[in-house]
Amino acid sequence: MVLAGAGAQSVSACDLCSIYAASEANGGDGKGFFGGVAEQFTYFGSLQADGQSVANDGEHINSLNSQLFLGYNFNERFGVQLNLPVIFREYSRQFTSVEDGHVYSPESHNETGIGDLSVIGNVRAYQYSGGQLTFNWTLLGGIKLPSGGTGQLNPRNPDFATGIGGHDLTFGTGSVDGLVGTGFSTRWKRIFLAADMQYAIRTSGAFDYQYANDWIWSGGPGVYLLLNERHTLTLQAVVSGESKGADTAQGVATDDSSVTSVFLGPEINFTWSDTVSAQAGVDLPVSIATTGNQLVPDYRIHGALTWRF
């Protein structure tokens, strides 16, 4: 009845890269509807120039990505899920005029909008349960649709910012993208290991801007602090990361969009019966390498609540 890694899985990365994939809460046969919300708050406050930290003159982004999701499990092996992001950003950026080269003081703004809708399918490809040992392997595939606003990608903006570009602020990409992923979890007594990854296959979107394909992953060991027929509580050490190449604008590679990052932090998962699962975690940067001038995360906080009904 108890699945390693508790009742949900997620990948925490950039706002436009990751989707939240929820499985059913522990126990039962898995059939039925489920829904909930996954939250990720990211604070961008450090500036890099070609991967090296440089002085930041007041630029920052506070980004809150709320993913509302609703799904249905046909049985204990197959399920489908719909995700709708609602994104809030408060940011301050310093403009340089293309016309006269004048540098303007940081200007603050805040925006809220709908992100790109995604539809994904989950398959439990393999499951083993024998005594104190369990193992589960899952596959994921889906499509992301262009429902989010793309005005920030407009290349006719006459000014540019030192560390924040339109591709950092847009709510949507304007593209139809493919999503594939896989994950596994295994448990022996009260010790478990769980990991998952997602790969996004990008196409050309609004204003002929194309995000690079990107790979995001997370995983690590954990322990069951509470383990019985009605409740589970786990504590996991999670290493997560992202690898993404350069975007292209009208067929030309951009110089401020590549990133390779690694984060480390704790995560807790709680399940109650076969109805509710909850998750919370913190991600702290271990290594971030970028190209061009980019703001990078100082920390991320993520959480999720899944209700099966």
C-alpha positions in Angstrom: 0.0 0.0 0.0 2.9 2.4 0.7 4.7 3.8 -2.4 8.2 5.2 -1.9 8.4 8.9 -2.4 4.8 9.4 -1.0 1.8 10.3 -3.2 3.1 12.9 -5.6 6.1 13.8 -7.7 7.3 17.1 -9.1 10.2 18.7 -10.8 11.2 22.2 -9.6 12.8 24.4 -12.3 12.1 27.5 -14.3 8.6 28.7 -14.6 8.3 27.8 -18.3 10.2 24.5 -18.1 8.5 22.2 -15.6 5.1 20.7 -15.1 3.8 19.2 -12.0 2.9 15.5 -12.3 0.7 14.1 -9.4 0.0 10.5 -8.8 -2.7 9.1 -6.6 -2.4 9.2 -2.9 -1.3 5.9 -1.2 -3.5 2.9 -1.1 -6.7 1.8 -3.0 -6.8 0.8 -6.6 -5.9 4.2 -7.9 -9.1 4.7 -10.0 -10.9 8.1 -9.9 -10.5 11.8 -10.1 -7.8 13.9 -8.3 -6.9 17.6 -8.3 -5.0 20.2 -6.4 -2.4 23.0 -6.6 1.3 23.1 -6.9 3.2 26.2 -5.9 6.7 27.4 -6.6 8.2 30.7 -5.4 11.6 31.7 -6.8 13.6 34.8 -5.9 16.1 36.0 -8.5 18.5 38.5 -7.0 22.0 37.6 -8.2 23.4 38.8 -11.5 25.8 36.8 -13.6 27.8 37.8 -16.7 28.9 34.8 -18.7 28.7 32.6 -15.6 30.5 34.9 -13.2 28.8 36.8 -10.4 28.8 40.6 -10.9 27.4 43.6 -9.0 23.7 44.0 -9.3 22.2 47.5 -9.3 18.8 46.7 -7.9 17.4 44.2 -10.5 15.3 41.3 -9.1 12.3 39.1 -9.8 9.9 37.6 -7.3 8.1 34.8 -9.2 5.2 32.8 -8.0 4.0 30.0 -10.3 0.7 28.3 -9.2 -0.2 25.2 -11.2 -3.8 24.2 -10.9 -4.3 20.5 -11.9 -7.1 18.1 -12.5 -6.7 14.5 -13.5 -8.3 11.1 -13.7 -6.8 7.7 -13.1 -8.4 5.0 -15.3 -6.9 2.3 -13.1 -3.7 1.8 -11.0 -1.5 2.0 -14.1 -2.9 4.7 -16.4 -3.9 8.3 -15.8 -4.3 11.7 -17.5 -3.8 15.2 -16.1 -4.5 18.8 -17.1 -2.3 21.6 -15.8 -3.1 25.4 -15.9 -0.4 27.7 -14.5 -1.3 31.1 -12.9 1.8 33.2 -12.7 2.6 36.3 -10.6 5.8 38.3 -11.0 7.0 41.4 -9.3 10.3 42.7 -10.8 12.6 45.6 -11.1 14.9 46.0 -14.1 17.4 48.6 -15.3 17.0 49.7 -18.9 19.6 50.8 -21.4 18.3 52.8 -24.3 19.2 51.4 -27.7 18.8 54.9 -29.2 21.2 57.0 -27.1 22.9 54.4 -24.7 21.4 56.1 -21.7 21.0 53.9 -18.6 17.8 54.4 -16.7 17.3 53.7 -13.0 15.5 50.4 -12.1 11.7 50.5 -12.7 9.4 48.2 -10.7 6.4 46.4 -12.1 4.1 43.5 -11.2 2.1 41.3 -13.5 -0.3 38.3 -13.2 -1.4 36.1 -16.0 -2.2 32.6 -17.3 0.6 30.4 -18.5 0.6 27.6 -21.1 -1.8 24.8 -20.6 -0.5 21.2 -20.6 -2.1 17.8 -21.0 0.0 14.8 -19.8 -0.5 11.1 -19.5 1.1 8.9 -16.8 1.9 5.2 -17.1 3.1 3.0 -14.3 5.4 0.8 -16.4 6.5 -1.5 -13.7 5.7 -2.2 -10.1 7.2 -4.7 -7.6 6.1 -5.3 -4.0 7.6 -8.0 -1.9 7.9 -7.9 1.9 10.1 -5.0 2.9 11.0 -4.0 -0.7 9.0 -2.0 -3.2 9.9 -0.6 -6.7 7.9 1.6 -9.1 8.8 2.9 -12.5 6.6 5.5 -14.3 6.6 7.1 -17.7 5.1 10.5 -18.7 4.2 12.1 -22.0 2.2 15.1 -23.1 1.8 18.3 -24.9 2.0 22.0 -23.9 -0.4 24.4 -25.7 0.1 28.1 -26.3 -2.5 29.6 -23.9 -0.2 32.1 -22.1 0.4 35.7 -23.0 3.5 36.4 -25.1 3.7 40.2 -25.3 7.0 40.3 -23.5 8.7 38.4 -26.4 8.0 41.3 -28.8 11.4 42.1 -30.4 10.3 45.7 -31.3 10.8 46.8 -27.7 13.3 49.7 -28.1 15.1 49.1 -24.8 16.8 46.2 -23.1 17.6 45.3 -19.5 21.0 44.2 -18.2 19.8 40.9 -16.6 16.1 40.5 -17.4 14.9 39.8 -20.9 11.4 39.3 -22.3 12.0 35.5 -22.3 12.4 35.7 -18.5 9.0 37.5 -18.0 6.7 36.1 -20.6 3.8 33.9 -19.4 3.7 31.8 -22.5 5.9 30.8 -25.4 3.4 30.8 -28.2 4.6 27.3 -29.2 3.2 23.8 -29.2 5.8 21.7 -27.3 6.2 18.1 -26.5 6.9 16.8 -23.0 8.4 13.4 -22.0 9.6 12.1 -18.7 10.2 9.2 -16.5 10.7 8.4 -12.8 11.3 5.7 -10.3 11.0 5.1 -6.6 12.3 2.2 -4.5 11.9 1.4 -0.8 13.6 -1.0 1.6 12.0 -0.9 5.1 12.0 2.8 6.0 14.7 3.9 3.6 13.8 5.0 0.0 15.3 6.5 -3.1 13.2 8.4 -5.6 14.1 10.4 -8.8 12.4 11.7 -11.9 13.2 13.8 -15.0 11.4 15.7 -17.8 12.5 16.8 -21.2 10.8 19.5 -23.2 10.9 19.5 -27.0 10.4 23.1 -28.2 9.0 24.5 -31.4 9.0 28.0 -32.8 6.6 30.3 -31.0 5.4 33.9 -30.8 7.5 36.5 -32.7 9.5 33.7 -34.2 11.1 33.1 -30.8 12.1 29.5 -30.0 13.1 28.3 -26.6 15.8 25.7 -26.5 15.0 22.1 -25.6 15.6 21.6 -21.9 16.2 18.8 -19.5 15.2 19.0 -15.8 15.7 16.4 -13.1 15.5 15.7 -9.4 16.1 12.9 -6.9 17.7 11.7 -3.8 17.5 9.4 -0.7 15.0 9.7 2.1 13.6 8.1 5.2 10.1 7.3 6.4 9.6 9.1 9.7 6.0 7.8 9.9 4.8 4.6 8.3 1.4 3.0 8.9 -1.8 2.0 7.1 -3.3 5.5 7.3 -0.4 8.0 7.3 3.1 8.4 5.9 5.6 11.1 6.5 8.9 11.2 4.7 12.0 13.4 4.7 14.2 13.5 1.6 17.4 15.1 0.5 16.8 16.3 -3.0 19.3 17.2 -5.7 17.7 18.9 -8.7 19.0 20.5 -11.8 18.4 21.9 -15.3 20.3 22.0 -18.5 19.2 24.3 -21.3 20.9 25.6 -24.5 20.5 28.9 -26.2 17.1 30.1 -27.4 16.8 31.5 -31.0 15.1 34.7 -32.1 14.2 34.7 -35.8 16.7 31.9 -36.3 19.6 33.6 -34.5 20.9 32.2 -31.3 20.5 34.5 -28.3 23.5 35.2 -25.9 21.6 35.4 -22.6 19.5 32.2 -22.3 21.7 29.2 -21.8 21.8 27.8 -18.2 23.1 24.7 -16.4 22.2 24.6 -12.7 22.2 22.3 -9.7 20.2 22.8 -6.5 20.1 21.0 -3.1 17.5 21.0 -0.4 15.2 19.1 1.9 11.7 18.0 1.0 8.9 16.5 3.2 5.9 14.5 2.0 2.8 13.6 3.9 -0.1 11.4 3.0 -3.3 10.8 4.8 -5.2 7.6 4.0 -5.9 7.3 0.2 -7.3 10.9 0.0 -4.7 13.6 0.6 -1.0 14.1 0.0 1.1 17.2 0.7 4.6 18.2 -0.2 6.9 21.1 0.7 10.6 21.7 0.0 13.4 24.3 -0.4 16.0 24.4 -3.1 19.3 26.2 -2.6 21.8 26.7 -5.5 24.9 24.7 -5.5 26.1 25.6 -9.0 24.7 27.9 -11.7 26.5 28.5 -15.1 24.9 30.9 -17.6 25.7 32.8 -20.8 25.5 36.6 -21.2 23.9 38.7 -18.5 21.2 36.8 -16.5 19.6 37.1 -13.1 19.8 33.7 -11.4 17.8 32.2 -8.4 19.0 32.8 -4.8 16.5 30.2 -3.6 13.2 28.4 -4.5 10.4 27.2 -2.2 7.9 24.7 -3.6 4.9 22.9 -2.3 1.8 20.9 -3.5 -1.5 19.6 -2.2 -3.3 16.8 -3.9 -6.8 15.6 -3.1 -8.2 12.4 -4.5 -12.0 12.2 -4.8 
